[in-house]
Amino acid sequence: MKKITLLALAAIALYSCSTSNSGNTSGFEIKGNLSNSKGEAVYLEKLSQTGVTSVDSATIDEKGEFLMNHYSPSVGFYRLRISNSNFAMLVLDSAQKISVTADARDLGNTFNAEGSPDTKLFLEYNKLAQGQKARTDSLENVFRTAMITLKLDSLRADSLSKELQKPYEVMVAQYSEVLAKKIKENPNSFASIMAIQQLRPENYLEVYKILDKGLSEKYPDNKDIKSYHAMVQQTEMMVSRTQAIKIGAEAPELILPMPNDKELALSSLRGKVVLVDFWASWCAPCRKELPNVKRAYEKYKNKGFEILGVSLDKDREAWLEAITKEGLTWPQVSDLKFWQSEACSIYAVQSIPYTVLIDKEGKIIATDLRGADLDKKLAEVFK
């Protein structure tokens, strides 16, 4: 199960803008009142793709107050920090006058900011994410407790995990709907960039595009909004390719070189049930799964079953050595282009091992089969 935390995403801040330390010319300022302070220094830092840059600082006085007004921010993600483990996230723009209150001992969990709409929205997104994390953590605790108290073996543990996956997916779906609604209500907010990364593009491409339109209109010359726009375009292309390999769709053609350098077309195997098996010699999980694939091949090869191994190798010798060492007797192809392989693009391959099962008419009937699931599906096909 995946855990989702907005603060973890914020810590790396995928999007921000370039800035200049030429001084404050916009009237921007941050006033703070921090309880339980001890005269510490407090720093304003900008988060970017290249790291964290300190852009202003102040010392908290005996009343717990501080003022920062030497910096003119461009829109982006920032953090107000006392120490590396004690900071609060901000989403700032120029000319804002911000009033901050917090407990100096725990900025992240007590922080409140007035005068920065994007920061307030960011905190709302973060509250939603923390609630989701608490729910998914609770479900994981159920699993751990059952494992310990019931002393489950691997089969029973796997069965319980599958049962808990259902309510987990319901939680994710409900959370995603709430998050998507809030992003659509704030389609030109810079803070929404961080939140939208939690939505699956294949399910929420429309929301990605709505945010893209809103931000592009508000910040037409912002290089990081342009980067987001490019990412949305790439995502749209990937989703389109994923749609092309849905169950029931005709399997896209593949024509790649075999070890003897002659090309083999996937369509040449039409008339057989074909498992397209994406793997690589360097992929340990792929090598671990191969014995199961071999058993399936031996069991069904005389009933009209074929496998097409599509390797994402880049080292020809390593590829050939793995074929020999693993005793792979079905057709193998590779353009030796690693993740830049044409096959990855056509079949939207995100990770390996990955499989696509195709019927005798060339239609996709299942994807990502392995282990017992592969054997079960083939037994159904060849019943």
C-alpha positions as semicolon CSV with decimal commas, in nm:
position;residue;x (nm);y (nm);z (nm)
1;M;0,000;0,000;0,000
2;K;0,116;0,353;-0,074
3;K;0,123;0,624;0,184
4;I;0,049;0,980;0,077
5;T;0,192;1,279;0,263
6;L;0,179;1,627;0,122
7;L;0,457;1,741;0,355
8;A;0,690;1,481;0,206
9;L;0,618;1,620;-0,139
10;A;0,664;1,972;-0,015
11;A;1,005;1,886;0,123
12;I;1,136;1,837;-0,231
13;A;0,919;2,109;-0,398
14;L;0,915;2,002;-0,759
15;Y;0,819;2,344;-0,890
16;S;0,951;2,690;-0,810
17;C;1,073;3,006;-0,983
18;S;1,410;3,170;-1,020
19;T;1,467;3,468;-0,793
20;S;1,703;3,754;-0,738
21;N;1,850;3,869;-0,408
22;S;1,863;4,228;-0,519
23;G;1,653;4,350;-0,225
24;N;1,288;4,424;-0,153
25;T;1,130;4,655;-0,409
26;S;0,771;4,529;-0,377
27;G;0,680;4,606;-0,016
28;F;0,674;4,237;0,072
29;E;0,715;4,149;0,440
30;I;0,663;3,869;0,690
31;K;0,580;3,958;1,048
32;G;0,588;3,679;1,302
33;N;0,480;3,617;1,658
34;L;0,615;3,286;1,789
35;S;0,535;3,159;2,136
36;N;0,792;2,963;2,339
37;S;1,080;3,120;2,149
38;K;1,426;3,169;2,296
39;G;1,571;3,438;2,073
40;E;1,643;3,193;1,790
41;A;1,727;3,293;1,437
42;V;1,455;3,219;1,183
43;Y;1,524;3,175;0,811
44;L;1,317;3,214;0,497
45;E;1,428;2,961;0,236
46;K;1,326;2,909;-0,125
47;L;1,270;2,554;-0,251
48;S;1,374;2,475;-0,606
49;Q;1,462;2,182;-0,827
50;T;1,829;2,241;-0,748
51;G;1,794;2,262;-0,371
52;V;1,717;2,503;-0,088
53;T;1,838;2,865;-0,087
54;S;1,825;3,100;0,212
55;V;1,678;3,434;0,099
56;D;1,615;3,622;0,426
57;S;1,657;3,585;0,802
58;A;1,573;3,752;1,131
59;T;1,621;3,709;1,504
60;I;1,318;3,651;1,726
61;D;1,306;3,919;1,996
62;E;1,210;3,882;2,363
63;K;0,841;3,922;2,275
64;G;0,861;3,637;2,025
65;E;0,835;3,875;1,730
66;F;1,038;3,905;1,410
67;L;1,023;4,094;1,081
68;M;1,154;4,002;0,736
69;N;1,136;4,267;0,463
70;H;1,461;4,246;0,266
71;Y;1,338;4,011;-0,005
72;S;1,098;4,033;-0,301
73;P;0,973;3,681;-0,374
74;S;0,849;3,551;-0,704
75;V;0,568;3,301;-0,678
76;G;0,686;2,968;-0,545
77;F;0,731;2,733;-0,251
78;Y;0,925;2,850;0,054
79;R;0,980;2,739;0,409
80;L;1,016;2,932;0,733
81;R;1,280;2,745;0,932
82;I;1,426;2,749;1,281
83;S;1,606;2,416;1,233
84;N;1,616;2,142;0,970
85;S;1,349;1,948;1,160
86;N;1,143;2,250;1,264
87;F;0,993;2,442;0,972
88;A;0,666;2,549;0,812
89;M;0,578;2,559;0,443
90;L;0,476;2,880;0,265
91;V;0,354;2,956;-0,087
92;L;0,454;3,317;-0,152
93;D;0,414;3,584;-0,417
94;S;0,544;3,939;-0,441
95;A;0,394;4,238;-0,255
96;Q;0,226;4,024;0,011
97;K;0,223;4,131;0,374
98;I;0,205;3,817;0,583
99;S;0,138;3,772;0,951
100;V;0,261;3,447;1,103
101;T;0,178;3,286;1,437
102;A;0,309;2,955;1,567
103;D;0,472;2,771;1,854
104;A;0,848;2,807;1,801
105;R;0,897;2,451;1,923
106;D;0,677;2,302;1,647
107;L;0,631;2,533;1,350
108;G;0,495;2,270;1,112
109;N;0,198;2,163;1,326
110;T;0,107;2,500;1,484
111;F;0,169;2,736;1,195
112;N;-0,093;2,987;1,076
113;A;-0,047;3,259;0,814
114;E;-0,265;3,554;0,718
115;G;-0,206;3,753;0,401
116;S;-0,105;3,458;0,179
117;P;-0,407;3,288;0,016
118;D;-0,192;3,018;-0,142
119;T;-0,033;2,932;0,193
120;K;-0,376;2,898;0,354
121;L;-0,484;2,672;0,069
122;F;-0,164;2,471;0,103
123;L;-0,242;2,416;0,472
124;E;-0,592;2,299;0,378
125;Y;-0,445;2,051;0,129
126;N;-0,201;1,935;0,394
127;K;-0,480;1,881;0,647
128;L;-0,661;1,662;0,396
129;A;-0,341;1,464;0,332
130;Q;-0,278;1,413;0,704
131;G;-0,632;1,282;0,747
132;Q;-0,580;1,039;0,461
133;K;-0,251;0,923;0,609
134;A;-0,418;0,856;0,945
135;R;-0,684;0,642;0,775
136;T;-0,440;0,437;0,570
137;D;-0,207;0,396;0,867
138;S;-0,499;0,259;1,067
139;L;-0,564;0,000;0,797
140;E;-0,199;-0,101;0,791
141;N;-0,204;-0,138;1,169
142;V;-0,493;-0,385;1,133
143;F;-0,277;-0,594;0,902
144;R;0,029;-0,582;1,132
145;T;-0,179;-0,671;1,439
146;A;-0,336;-0,966;1,261
147;M;0,005;-1,087;1,145
148;I;0,135;-1,087;1,503
149;T;-0,168;-1,209;1,698
150;L;-0,289;-1,471;1,449
151;K;0,061;-1,577;1,343
152;L;-0,039;-1,588;0,978
153;D;0,163;-1,790;0,728
154;S;0,253;-1,635;0,392
155;L;-0,057;-1,764;0,212
156;R;-0,300;-1,640;0,476
157;A;-0,112;-1,312;0,504
158;D;-0,138;-1,265;0,127
159;S;-0,512;-1,341;0,143
160;L;-0,565;-1,086;0,420
161;S;-0,360;-0,828;0,232
162;K;-0,583;-0,871;-0,073
163;E;-0,895;-0,831;0,144
164;L;-0,762;-0,512;0,299
165;Q;-0,667;-0,380;-0,045
166;K;-1,035;-0,332;-0,124
167;P;-1,114;-0,087;0,158
168;Y;-0,779;0,079;0,095
169;E;-0,873;0,146;-0,266
170;V;-1,210;0,283;-0,151
171;M;-1,026;0,522;0,084
172;V;-0,797;0,636;-0,198
173;A;-1,090;0,685;-0,436
174;Q;-1,287;0,891;-0,184
175;Y;-0,986;1,103;-0,094
176;S;-0,902;1,158;-0,461
177;E;-1,255;1,282;-0,532
178;V;-1,239;1,534;-0,246
179;L;-0,894;1,650;-0,357
180;A;-0,996;1,679;-0,723
181;K;-1,299;1,889;-0,629
182;K;-1,086;2,128;-0,424
183;I;-0,828;2,165;-0,703
184;K;-1,104;2,245;-0,954
185;E;-1,228;2,512;-0,712
186;N;-0,876;2,661;-0,710
187;P;-0,759;2,618;-1,071
188;N;-0,511;2,906;-1,073
189;S;-0,351;2,849;-0,733
190;F;0,019;2,772;-0,724
191;A;-0,043;2,560;-0,412
192;S;-0,256;2,322;-0,621
193;I;0,054;2,206;-0,809
194;M;0,170;2,018;-0,501
195;A;-0,169;1,865;-0,429
196;I;-0,241;1,740;-0,780
197;Q;0,061;1,510;-0,773
198;Q;-0,141;1,279;-0,550
199;L;-0,403;1,217;-0,820
200;R;-0,358;0,935;-1,068
201;P;-0,326;1,099;-1,411
202;E;-0,510;0,817;-1,585
203;N;-0,816;0,888;-1,367
204;Y;-0,789;1,265;-1,332
205;L;-0,634;1,395;-1,654
206;E;-0,920;1,647;-1,683
207;V;-0,822;1,800;-1,347
208;Y;-0,455;1,822;-1,454
209;K;-0,565;2,010;-1,767
210;I;-0,798;2,244;-1,575
211;L;-0,512;2,341;-1,343
212;D;-0,278;2,379;-1,640
213;K;-0,519;2,621;-1,808
214;G;-0,574;2,825;-1,492
215;L;-0,207;2,859;-1,405
216;S;-0,099;2,930;-1,763
217;E;-0,348;3,215;-1,785
218;K;-0,241;3,360;-1,449
219;Y;0,135;3,312;-1,493
220;P;0,191;3,310;-1,873
221;D;0,564;3,382;-1,851
222;N;0,648;3,169;-1,548
223;K;0,904;2,907;-1,648
224;D;0,785;2,656;-1,388
225;I;0,424;2,682;-1,500
226;K;0,559;2,614;-1,849
227;S;0,734;2,307;-1,706
228;Y;0,405;2,195;-1,553
229;H;0,234;2,252;-1,889
230;A;0,494;2,032;-2,061
231;M;0,445;1,764;-1,795
232;V;0,068;1,768;-1,853
233;Q;0,121;1,726;-2,225
234;Q;0,350;1,427;-2,165
235;T;0,098;1,284;-1,921
236;E;-0,181;1,321;-2,174
237;M;0,028;1,133;-2,429
238;M;0,106;0,856;-2,179
239;V;-0,260;0,824;-2,077
240;S;-0,354;0,801;-2,443
241;R;-0,108;0,517;-2,489
242;T;-0,236;0,344;-2,177
243;Q;-0,590;0,364;-2,316
244;A;-0,461;0,191;-2,628
245;I;-0,362;-0,118;-2,430
246;K;-0,682;-0,156;-2,231
247;I;-0,858;-0,490;-2,209
248;G;-1,044;-0,556;-2,534
249;A;-0,827;-0,323;-2,742
250;E;-0,626;-0,455;-3,033
251;A;-0,266;-0,510;-2,929
252;P;-0,037;-0,248;-3,088
253;E;0,217;-0,385;-3,332
254;L;0,574;-0,448;-3,222
255;I;0,856;-0,511;-3,468
256;L;1,194;-0,560;-3,299
257;P;1,523;-0,743;-3,366
258;M;1,582;-1,097;-3,243
259;P;1,928;-1,216;-3,125
260;N;2,009;-1,310;-3,487
261;D;1,933;-0,947;-3,587
262;K;1,631;-1,047;-3,794
263;E;1,315;-0,858;-3,709
264;L;1,013;-1,030;-3,559
265;A;0,663;-0,879;-3,570
266;L;0,415;-0,947;-3,292
267;S;0,146;-0,980;-3,558
268;S;0,331;-1,281;-3,703
269;L;0,220;-1,476;-3,394
270;R;-0,148;-1,411;-3,466
271;G;-0,354;-1,728;-3,424
272;K;-0,189;-1,812;-3,091
273;V;-0,251;-1,685;-2,740
274;V;0,057;-1,467;-2,681
275;L;0,210;-1,342;-2,357
276;V;0,425;-1,035;-2,425
277;D;0,676;-1,048;-2,139
278;F;0,870;-0,725;-2,071
279;W;1,189;-0,805;-1,879
280;A;1,566;-0,740;-1,866
281;S;1,877;-0,928;-1,761
282;W;1,951;-0,660;-1,497
283;C;1,601;-0,681;-1,342
284;A;1,615;-0,909;-1,035
285;P;1,233;-0,938;-0,997
286;C;1,214;-1,035;-1,366
287;R;1,471;-1,311;-1,322
288;K;1,287;-1,432;-1,012
289;E;0,961;-1,452;-1,205
290;L;1,108;-1,639;-1,505
291;P;1,076;-1,991;-1,356
292;N;0,702;-1,934;-1,321
293;V;0,683;-1,811;-1,682
294;K;0,878;-2,119;-1,795
295;R;0,634;-2,351;-1,615
296;A;0,343;-2,178;-1,787
297;Y;0,515;-2,213;-2,125
298;E;0,581;-2,584;-2,080
299;K;0,224;-2,641;-1,967
300;Y;0,047;-2,463;-2,253
301;K;0,288;-2,435;-2,548
302;N;0,131;-2,737;-2,721
303;K;-0,216;-2,586;-2,681
304;G;-0,154;-2,274;-2,888
305;F;0,037;-2,065;-2,634
306;E;0,339;-1,852;-2,723
307;I;0,555;-1,602;-2,535
308;L;0,733;-1,302;-2,683
309;G;1,012;-1,185;-2,455
310;V;1,075;-0,811;-2,496
311;S;1,397;-0,713;-2,321
312;L;1,480;-0,363;-2,198
313;D;1,849;-0,445;-2,195
314;K;2,113;-0,214;-2,337
315;D;2,405;-0,460;-2,320
316;R;2,370;-0,719;-2,595
317;E;2,604;-0,970;-2,431
318;A;2,424;-0,949;-2,097
319;W;2,093;-1,002;-2,276
320;L;2,215;-1,309;-2,468
321;E;2,386;-1,454;-2,161
322;A;2,062;-1,424;-1,959
323;I;1,863;-1,598;-2,232
324;T;2,106;-1,890;-2,227
325;K;2,147;-1,907;-1,849
326;E;1,770;-1,897;-1,785
327;G;1,703;-2,149;-2,063
328;L;1,449;-1,932;-2,242
329;T;1,323;-2,113;-2,550
330;W;1,051;-1,876;-2,669
331;P;1,113;-1,586;-2,912
332;Q;1,316;-1,295;-2,774
333;V;1,347;-0,942;-2,913
334;S;1,514;-0,618;-2,806
335;D;1,626;-0,289;-2,961
336;L;1,877;-0,258;-2,674
337;K;1,761;0,094;-2,590
338;F;1,694;0,041;-2,218
339;W;1,393;0,250;-2,101
340;Q;1,404;0,441;-2,429
341;S;1,291;0,127;-2,610
342;E;1,019;0,178;-2,867
343;A;0,828;-0,103;-2,694
344;C;0,812;0,096;-2,367
345;S;0,658;0,389;-2,548
346;I;0,405;0,183;-2,743
347;Y;0,291;-0,023;-2,442
348;A;0,329;0,254;-2,177
349;V;0,560;0,033;-1,970
350;Q;0,633;0,197;-1,634
351;S;0,803;-0,093;-1,454
352;I;0,913;-0,451;-1,513
353;P;0,836;-0,737;-1,502
354;Y;0,525;-0,647;-1,697
355;T;0,311;-0,870;-1,918
356;V;0,034;-0,831;-2,174
357;L;-0,177;-1,136;-2,265
358;I;-0,323;-1,135;-2,616
359;D;-0,585;-1,371;-2,758
360;K;-0,574;-1,550;-3,094
361;E;-0,745;-1,257;-3,266
362;G;-0,486;-1,009;-3,138
363;K;-0,706;-0,855;-2,866
364;I;-0,567;-0,776;-2,520
365;I;-0,731;-0,995;-2,256
366;A;-0,516;-0,922;-1,948
367;T;-0,216;-0,722;-1,830
368;D;0,045;-0,744;-1,556
369;L;-0,004;-1,114;-1,487
370;R;0,254;-1,299;-1,281
371;G;0,282;-1,582;-1,031
372;A;-0,042;-1,763;-0,951
373;D;-0,245;-1,500;-1,138
374;L;-0,074;-1,592;-1,465
375;D;-0,141;-1,963;-1,419
376;K;-0,502;-1,897;-1,319
377;K;-0,569;-1,681;-1,625
378;L;-0,408;-1,930;-1,866
379;A;-0,610;-2,213;-1,712
380;E;-0,922;-2,006;-1,782
381;V;-0,815;-1,933;-2,142
382;F;-0,724;-2,296;-2,218
383;K;-1,005;-2,459;-2,020
